[in-house]
Each structure stands twice: as structure tokens, then as C-alpha cells.
């Protein structure tokens, strides 16, 4: 009888744990629904075509949204010509994953080569063989050459799950490498490779399959996201050294008296500072990063939130210091603004950091002191399906370019085929999206007024993207300040397990020649700040 009581007690505890988990998931879903309803009031989009309204940024002239607000998309085939090529096919390289590309378009000794770095793994994102690869093309007529793999400290481990002939399999792996960012200093012809490296202690254990309380497939060992920010260098100038240097730690995950992984994604921004007293030009280097909570392995202390900031250097990368903690002060700890991209405003030298967010629109933070302090996150009028975006300014024309997924916010009911009012977004069919995200319609916009009026002139994706395919994570670079190069990823959503035939996943490169003038008849978006007045359901600038 005592044994029966113990068994029943265990079953009751399992059931209570199961229902507590369901209750927690319900609360999360309710919070997400409330956020989306708020965003829906913020941006009430309806598909349609322009007729007598030249202002198609989704807002009335008084700055408010209304049920008549319309947003015209740039359709496939519209805009300038886009040449696309896949530069790295993971399957042909016996891999299953490649993502987060970064690019420099003036690489090499003659500054005419193109180099793209990305993270890759044999099985899945964060797999404990994840590393960084670099692929280079010296000229338009040349082929892409895969450089030697980055050297990394190796650590041996005995796997208890894999046994061969009665012996435990010994497998050697490197520290997890994430999120490469390439930069080149043209004056010294030095190239920098920044990345995040996960410490050995932060390898998550293998998760076994389970049937109860929630069915789940087995998940192999994988790294937590991010870690220490590190940098390697190579020089094509005086004292030429074509090999990547040993890694130098820029910012540890244990800095700031709290252990929280650091991650990067967007390119370093160089701000020219004219010092009239010294009659000299100084530079400030700003590398956007964010602090991302780790809930389990190497867990982050309670109360610590995801927060964005910048790594700042005034001596061209010799020393770095972190500034800013841009975060949401309320709501779930999973809310975030991350993957910032920085540009300098033309009018008053204010710095704008445009960020991906969990809230359905891109957020921005402003700095008026060269990146030492940053404002609280401000919602912009640019929609964002929780996906990385990228900004760049042409050094000659000072024109701003923004690459982003032009995804709008969904309604509670998703329109079926033939429904002209159907709108895509963050809560479209959960089975077809990664955590509610849908990432296609990858476009490029340009602006002469720092994003107040942003006109879409190129579309990277080719339209008719099947559910489960994500075309995302753009990074731009100018080649000779004339040709715009965009590296991006095509990925398959592991929630849907969808795979195309033939496969398209991997690292891609788009070549675009931007128009010299801005065509104001093209679809328009805006980066202007918006504030929601829930009571009146209006948006004001």
C-alpha cells in the first residue's frame, strides 16, 4: 500500500508540474496577444493599391493610423535588377547549417576582393562543432575560395551516449563560435574579425526524447547563444601578416559583475570626429552588441534583462569599453531589442541605433555624445517580424540604405487564399513560422533624410516564398561606393521541418546598382518615432 501511495504521489506531482507548465504557456500566449493587439492599434495595415494618396507610409497626414491606412508592397520584378548567387552551400560541404553572414567588399592586398564570414555547424544552430568560416572572391571572374578554418582551442570530451565496440566515443570539439562581424581599416589595410565564443562550461547537455507531459524530439548537445566577444586581425599593409592573429578578448560574459552572454550581429560603425583644436580627424569605433539571458546552463541571475549596447574604441580597436543598456523595463524577461545597426544622422550628428525587437516594429535608440549614452528604446514606424535589419550610409552621397524584412502585423484571424485583407506578421499560422516569426519580403530602401522618408527600390527575395522558408539576416557593403552588395541567409524553419527540392539554404550574395535619384512613387516606409495612445488609438510623431 505504501508503494502504491508513493506511485500515486509521483504521478500527481508530474500532473501538477504539467499543468503549471501549461498555465505558464497560457500566460505567455496572453501577453503576446496583448502586445500584438497593441501593435495592431499602432499600425492598422490593409493591403491595397495607391490611388489619390501619395503618402503611403501607413499613416494619415495628421500622424494617426486609421482603417483606411494602406501600405503598398514592392512586388517581385519591380525596382532595380538584383543579381543573386549562392556563395556557400552547406549540404555540399557536408553540413546542415550556415547562417549570420557578414561582408567586406574591399578585402585583400589590392582592396578589390570580397570576403564573407558566417557561422556553420554539421547539425543545428549551436551544435558543439559550430565554427566560423570565411569565403573570399578576388574578382568578378574568379571563383569563391573557402579559407582555412579558424584555429580555436580544442577540448576533448567522452560521450556516454555513443558507444562503439563497447568503448565510449571520444570526440574533440572547439569552443562554440557565433556571430562573425568583419571590418577593414583602409588606412592600415588591417582586417578585423569579431565574434562571440562560448566558454567550455556553457555546453548544454543532450536532451533526451520524451512523450510526457509534452512530446519532444531528442536535442543533441549544443552551446548557449553567445559568450565572450573576441577579435582576430590580419594585415595587408606594412608588416604584412596574412594569417589571422590569435584571439584577443574584447568583452567577457562575466564582466559587469553579472554573468550574461554577449552577442554581436551587425557591422562596426566608424564615426569621424573633427577636432578643430588639434586640426586633426579622430575616429570613434562603435560595435553594437547585446546581452542575452541564458535560462539554464550558465544561467543568468534573476532580474537581469536582455539589453543592447555598444563596444566603443577611440584608439582604432586597441582598447574597448561597453556603453549603454537599452532594454524594456517592464513585461516578460524574454522581451528584447537586439542586433542594433548604427548610422550617423546628417543633420546634427546624432547617432541612431536601429534594432530588431520582439514587439512587431523596429525600435531605435539615440546618442548625442558619440555613443557614450543611449536613450530608452523608441518604437519606429518600420514594421519588424523579430528579424535582423541592417543600415549603411554611402560615404560619398551620405544617403542612408536600410535592408529589412518588409513584414506587417497580422490580425487575430489569418486571411485565406483570395482574401485581399489578409496581412502577414508575427502571429500568422504558428505551424508555419518560427516562434511566430515569418521572414521573407527582404527589401532595400534608401533615404536622403535619415529615414524619415524611406523608399523601397529593390527586393532581394523572388516572391512566392513557401511556408517554412526564411530569407533573412542581411548585411550590406558598398563596392567602390557604387555597387551595393548584400549577403543574407536562406534557412528552413526547424518547426515545420520543411525542405525544398532542390534546396536553396545557405549563404547568398545579392549585387545591386542603386539608382542615383530617389523615385518617390515607390513604396514608402519611415523610421520616425511613434507613440501609441491606447485610449484614442492614434499614433503621433
C-alpha positions in Angstrom: 0.0 0.0 0.0 2.8 2.4 0.8 4.4 1.7 -2.6 1.0 2.5 -4.3 0.8 5.7 -2.4 4.3 6.7 -3.5 3.5 5.9 -7.1 0.3 7.9 -7.0 2.1 10.8 -5.3 4.7 10.9 -8.0 2.0 10.8 -10.7 0.2 13.7 -9.0 3.4 15.7 -8.9 4.0 15.1 -12.6 0.5 16.2 -13.4 0.7 19.3 -11.3 4.1 20.2 -12.9 2.5 19.6 -16.3 -0.5 21.9 -15.6 1.7 24.5 -14.1 3.7 24.5 -17.4 0.5 24.8 -19.4 -0.7 27.7 -17.2 2.7 29.4 -17.7 2.5 28.9 -21.5 -1.1 30.3 -21.5 0.0 33.4 -19.6 2.9 33.9 -22.1 0.5 33.5 -25.0 -1.9 36.0 -23.4 0.9 38.6 -23.0 1.9 38.0 -26.6 -1.7 38.5 -27.8 -1.9 41.8 -25.8 1.3 43.0 -27.3 0.1 42.2 -30.8 -3.3 43.9 -30.2 -1.4 47.0 -29.1 0.8 46.8 -32.2 -2.4 46.3 -34.3 -3.8 49.5 -32.9 -0.5 51.1 -33.5 -0.3 50.1 -37.2 -3.6 49.2 -38.8 -2.4 48.0 -42.1 -4.6 46.9 -45.1 -3.3 45.7 -48.4 -4.3 47.8 -51.4 -3.1 50.0 -54.2 -2.5 53.7 -54.2 -4.9 55.9 -55.9 -5.1 59.5 -54.9 -3.0 59.2 -51.8 0.7 59.9 -52.5 1.7 59.3 -48.8 1.7 55.5 -48.5 3.7 55.1 -45.3 0.7 53.7 -43.4 -0.3 56.9 -41.6 -2.7 59.8 -42.2 -1.4 63.3 -42.7 -2.1 64.1 -39.0 0.2 61.2 -37.9 -2.6 58.8 -36.9 -3.3 55.4 -38.1 -6.7 54.5 -39.4 -8.6 51.7 -41.0 -8.0 53.4 -44.4 -4.3 53.3 -44.0 -2.7 51.4 -46.9 0.8 50.0 -47.5 1.9 49.2 -51.0 4.5 46.4 -51.3 7.3 46.3 -53.8 6.3 43.3 -55.9 8.8 40.8 -57.3 10.2 42.1 -60.6 9.6 45.8 -59.5 12.5 48.1 -58.7 16.1 47.7 -59.8 17.6 44.5 -61.1 19.1 42.2 -58.5 21.8 39.6 -59.3 21.7 36.7 -56.8 24.2 33.9 -56.2 24.6 31.3 -53.5 28.2 31.6 -52.3 28.1 28.7 -49.8 26.0 25.5 -49.9 26.2 23.8 -46.5 25.0 20.4 -47.9 27.8 20.2 -50.5 30.2 20.8 -47.6 28.7 18.0 -45.5 27.0 20.5 -43.2 23.4 21.2 -42.3 23.5 24.8 -41.1 25.0 28.1 -42.3 23.8 31.5 -41.1 24.6 35.1 -40.0 26.8 36.3 -42.8 28.9 39.4 -42.7 30.8 41.1 -45.5 33.6 43.4 -46.5 33.8 44.4 -50.2 37.3 45.9 -50.2 39.3 42.9 -48.9 42.8 41.7 -49.7 46.0 43.3 -50.7 44.5 45.4 -53.6 41.2 46.1 -51.7 39.2 44.6 -54.5 38.3 41.2 -53.1 35.0 40.3 -51.4 35.1 38.3 -48.1 32.1 36.8 -46.4 32.3 35.2 -42.9 29.5 33.2 -41.4 28.8 30.6 -38.7 28.2 27.0 -39.6 27.6 23.6 -38.0 27.1 20.0 -39.1 23.7 19.5 -37.5 22.0 22.5 -36.0 22.5 26.0 -34.7 24.6 25.9 -31.6 25.8 22.4 -32.2 29.0 21.8 -30.4 31.0 21.7 -33.7 29.8 25.1 -34.6 32.6 27.3 -36.0 33.2 30.3 -38.3 34.1 30.0 -42.0 35.3 32.7 -44.4 34.9 32.6 -48.1 36.7 35.0 -50.5 36.4 36.0 -54.1 39.3 38.1 -55.6 37.5 39.4 -58.7 34.3 39.1 -60.7 35.7 36.4 -62.9 37.2 34.4 -60.1 35.6 31.6 -58.0 34.8 31.7 -54.3 37.6 30.2 -52.2 37.0 28.8 -48.7 39.7 29.9 -46.4 41.2 27.6 -43.8 39.1 27.1 -40.7 39.9 29.5 -37.8 42.1 28.0 -35.2 40.4 27.6 -31.9 41.2 25.9 -28.6 40.2 22.3 -28.7 38.7 20.4 -25.7 38.2 16.6 -25.6 35.1 15.0 -24.2 33.9 11.5 -23.6 30.4 10.9 -24.8 28.5 8.4 -22.7 25.7 8.3 -25.3 27.8 7.0 -28.2 29.5 3.6 -27.6 31.5 1.8 -30.3 32.6 -1.8 -29.7 32.0 -1.4 -26.0 34.2 1.8 -25.9 32.9 5.3 -25.2 33.3 7.5 -28.2 35.9 10.3 -27.7 35.1 13.4 -29.7 37.1 16.6 -29.9 35.3 19.9 -30.4 36.1 23.6 -30.3 34.5 26.3 -28.3 31.3 27.4 -29.8 31.9 30.3 -32.2 29.0 32.7 -33.1 28.0 35.8 -35.0 31.1 36.9 -37.0 31.5 40.6 -37.9 34.1 41.7 -40.4 35.7 45.1 -40.6 38.6 46.7 -42.6 40.6 49.8 -41.7 41.5 51.1 -45.1 44.3 53.3 -43.8 46.3 50.5 -42.3 44.9 47.7 -44.6 44.1 45.7 -41.5 41.1 43.4 -41.4 39.3 42.5 -38.2 37.1 39.5 -37.4 34.9 40.0 -34.3 32.9 37.1 -32.9 31.4 35.6 -29.8 32.9 32.5 -28.2 31.1 30.3 -25.8 33.2 29.1 -22.8 33.6 25.3 -22.4 31.5 25.2 -19.2 28.5 26.5 -21.2 27.7 23.4 -23.3 24.1 22.5 -22.8 23.6 18.8 -22.1 21.8 16.5 -24.5 18.1 16.5 -24.1 16.5 13.0 -24.3 13.2 12.5 -26.2 10.1 12.4 -24.1 6.4 11.5 -24.5 5.0 13.0 -21.3 3.9 15.6 -20.4 4.8 17.2 -23.8 6.1 15.1 -26.7 9.6 16.3 -27.7 12.4 15.0 -30.0 15.9 14.5 -28.7 18.1 17.6 -28.9 21.9 17.0 -29.1 24.4 18.9 -27.1 24.7 22.5 -28.1 26.2 25.8 -26.9 24.3 28.6 -25.2 24.0 31.6 -27.5 26.9 34.0 -27.3 29.7 34.3 -24.7 32.9 36.4 -24.7 33.4 38.9 -27.5 36.7 38.3 -29.2 38.7 39.6 -32.2 41.3 38.4 -34.6 43.3 40.5 -37.1 45.3 40.2 -40.3 47.3 42.9 -42.2 47.8 43.5 -45.8 49.9 46.7 -45.2 53.4 47.2 -43.8 54.5 44.3 -41.8 52.1 42.1 -43.8 50.7 39.1 -42.0 48.1 37.2 -44.0 47.3 34.8 -41.2 44.6 35.6 -38.6 46.2 36.5 -35.3 45.5 34.8 -32.0 42.2 35.7 -30.5 42.0 38.7 -28.2 39.2 39.1 -25.7 37.3 42.3 -26.1 34.5 41.8 -23.6 33.9 38.9 -21.3 30.5 37.4 -20.4 31.3 37.7 -16.8 32.1 41.5 -17.0 29.8 44.0 -15.2 29.6 41.8 -12.1 27.0 39.6 -13.6 27.4 36.5 -15.9 25.4 37.1 -19.1 26.4 36.0 -22.6 27.3 38.8 -25.1 26.4 38.5 -28.8 27.1 40.6 -31.9 25.5 40.6 -35.4 25.8 44.0 -37.2 28.9 45.7 -38.6 31.1 48.2 -36.8 30.4 51.9 -37.5 33.3 54.4 -37.7 32.3 57.9 -36.7 34.6 60.7 -37.9 35.2 63.4 -35.2 36.7 66.7 -36.4 38.7 68.2 -33.6 39.3 71.8 -34.6 41.7 72.5 -31.7 44.2 69.8 -32.9 43.4 70.3 -36.6 43.1 66.6 -36.8 40.4 64.0 -37.6 39.7 61.4 -34.9 37.7 58.3 -35.2 35.3 56.5 -32.8 34.6 52.9 -33.5 31.2 51.6 -32.3 30.4 47.8 -32.4 26.8 47.1 -31.5 26.3 44.1 -29.1 23.6 42.8 -26.8 23.4 40.9 -23.6 21.3 37.8 -23.9 20.0 35.9 -20.9 20.8 32.2 -20.6 17.9 30.5 -18.7 19.6 27.1 -17.8 23.2 26.3 -18.5 25.5 29.1 -17.3 22.2 30.7 -16.2 21.8 34.4 -15.8 20.8 35.8 -12.4 17.1 36.6 -12.0 16.1 40.2 -12.6 18.8 40.7 -15.3 17.2 41.5 -18.6 18.2 41.3 -22.3 19.9 44.6 -23.1 21.6 46.2 -26.1 24.7 48.5 -26.1 27.8 49.3 -27.9 31.5 48.5 -27.6 33.4 51.8 -28.1 37.0 52.4 -29.0 38.8 55.7 -29.5 42.2 54.1 -30.4 41.2 52.1 -33.5 40.4 48.9 -31.8 43.3 48.7 -29.3 41.0 49.0 -26.3 37.3 48.8 -25.8 34.7 49.8 -23.3 31.0 48.9 -23.1 28.4 51.7 -23.0 24.6 51.6 -22.9 22.0 49.2 -21.6 19.0 49.7 -23.9 16.2 47.4 -22.6 12.5 47.2 -21.8 12.0 47.9 -18.1 8.7 46.0 -17.8 7.0 42.9 -19.1 8.4 39.4 -19.7 12.1 39.0 -19.5 12.0 37.5 -23.0 11.2 40.9 -24.5 14.1 42.4 -26.2 15.7 44.9 -28.6 18.8 43.3 -30.1 21.1 43.3 -33.2 21.4 47.0 -33.4 22.7 48.8 -36.5 24.2 52.3 -36.1 24.3 55.2 -38.5 25.1 58.9 -38.0 22.4 61.4 -38.9 23.4 64.0 -41.5 21.6 67.0 -39.8 23.0 67.0 -36.3 25.5 64.1 -36.0 23.1 62.2 -33.7 23.7 58.5 -33.7 20.7 56.2 -34.3 20.9 52.5 -33.4 18.1 50.7 -35.2 17.2 47.4 -33.6 15.2 44.2 -34.1 12.5 43.8 -31.5 10.0 41.3 -30.1 7.3 43.9 -30.4 6.3 43.9 -34.1 8.1 47.1 -35.0 11.8 48.1 -35.2 12.9 50.1 -32.2 15.7 52.7 -32.1 17.9 54.3 -29.5 19.6 57.7 -29.9 23.0 59.0 -28.8 24.2 62.7 -28.9 27.6 62.1 -27.3 29.3 59.7 -29.8 27.9 56.6 -28.2 28.6 57.1 -24.5 24.9 57.3 -23.5 21.9 56.0 -25.3 18.2 56.7 -24.9 15.5 54.3 -23.9 14.2 52.2 -26.8 11.8 54.2 -29.0 9.3 52.5 -31.4 9.6 53.4 -35.0 7.1 53.2 -37.8 9.1 50.4 -39.5 7.5 47.0 -39.0 9.7 44.2 -37.9 8.9 40.4 -37.6 11.6 40.0 -34.9 14.3 39.7 -37.5 17.7 41.4 -38.0 17.9 44.6 -40.2 21.0 46.4 -41.4 21.8 50.1 -42.2 24.7 51.6 -44.1 25.5 55.1 -45.5 27.2 55.8 -48.8 30.4 57.7 -47.9 30.2 59.9 -50.9 26.5 60.7 -51.2 25.7 60.3 -47.4 22.5 58.5 -48.5 21.1 56.0 -46.0 20.3 52.4 -47.0 18.2 50.0 -44.9 17.8 46.3 -45.5 14.9 44.7 -43.7 12.1 42.1 -43.9 9.0 44.1 -45.0 6.6 42.2 -42.9 3.5 43.7 -41.5 1.5 42.8 -38.4 -1.1 40.1 -38.6 -4.7 40.2 -37.3 -6.2 37.7 -35.0 -7.7 35.8 -37.9 -5.4 35.0 -40.8 -6.9 35.6 -44.2 -7.3 32.6 -46.5 -6.4 32.5 -50.2 -8.2 35.2 -52.1 -8.7 37.4 -49.0 -7.3 40.8 -50.1 -7.3 42.0 -46.5 -5.0 39.2 -45.3 -1.9 40.6 -43.6 1.2 38.7 -42.7 3.0 39.1 -39.5 4.2 37.9 -36.2 1.3 35.7 -35.3 0.5 34.1 -38.6 -0.1 30.3 -38.6 2.2 29.2 -35.7 2.9 25.9 -37.6 4.4 27.9 -40.5 6.6 30.3 -38.5 9.5 30.1 -36.1 8.1 31.3 -32.8 5.6 33.4 -34.7 8.2 34.9 -37.0 7.8 35.0 -40.8 10.8 36.3 -42.7 10.5 36.9 -46.4 10.0 40.0 -48.5 13.6 41.0 -47.9 13.9 44.6 -49.4 16.3 47.5 -49.6 15.2 51.1 -49.0 17.1 54.4 -49.3 16.6 57.8 -47.8 18.1 61.3 -48.0 16.6 62.5 -44.7 17.9 59.8 -42.3 14.9 57.5 -42.7 12.1 60.0 -42.3 11.0 59.0 -45.8 12.4 55.6 -46.8 11.7 54.4 -50.4 12.0 50.7 -51.3 13.8 50.3 -54.5 15.0 46.7 -54.5 13.6 43.3 -53.5 16.0 40.5 -52.6 13.6 37.6 -52.4 12.0 36.4 -55.6 8.5 36.2 -54.2 6.2 33.2 -53.6 8.3 32.0 -50.7 6.9 28.7 -49.4 5.9 28.5 -45.8 8.9 27.4 -43.7 11.5 29.2 -45.8 13.2 32.2 -44.2 15.1 34.8 -46.3 16.7 37.0 -43.7 19.7 38.4 -41.9 21.0 40.9 -44.4 24.4 42.7 -44.2 25.3 45.4 -46.7 28.6 46.7 -48.1 29.5 49.1 -50.9 32.0 48.1 -53.5 33.7 51.3 -54.8 30.8 53.2 -53.4 28.7 52.3 -56.5 27.7 48.7 -56.3 25.7 47.6 -53.2 26.5 44.1 -52.0 24.0 42.3 -49.7 24.8 39.0 -48.0 21.9 37.1 -46.5 20.7 33.7 -45.4 18.1 31.3 -46.7 17.1 28.9 -43.9 14.5 26.3 -43.3 12.3 26.6 -40.3 13.0 23.7 -37.9 9.5 24.0 -36.5 7.9 22.9 -39.9 10.7 20.5 -40.9 10.1 21.8 -44.4 12.8 21.3 -47.0 12.7 22.4 -50.7 13.7 20.4 -53.7 16.2 21.5 -54.9 17.4 23.0 -51.6 18.3 26.7 -51.5 19.5 27.1 -48.0 22.9 28.6 -47.3 24.8 31.9 -47.6 23.8 34.1 -50.5 25.0 37.3 -52.1 22.9 39.9 -54.0 24.5 42.6 -56.2 22.6 45.8 -56.8 23.3 49.1 -58.5 21.3 51.6 -56.6 19.6 54.4 -58.6 21.2 57.8 -58.4 17.9 59.5 -57.7 15.1 58.6 -55.4 11.8 57.7 -57.0 9.1 58.9 -54.7 6.4 56.9 -56.4 7.9 53.7 -55.0 6.6 52.2 -51.8 7.5 54.3 -48.8 8.3 53.4 -45.2 9.6 55.5 -42.3 11.9 55.3 -39.3 10.2 58.2 -37.5 9.4 57.7 -33.8 5.8 56.8 -33.0 3.9 56.7 -29.7 0.7 54.8 -29.1 -2.1 56.5 -27.2 -4.2 53.4 -26.4 -7.3 55.4 -25.4 -7.6 57.3 -28.6 -5.8 54.6 -30.7 -3.7 57.2 -32.5 -0.1 57.4 -33.4 1.7 60.7 -33.1 5.1 61.7 -34.3 
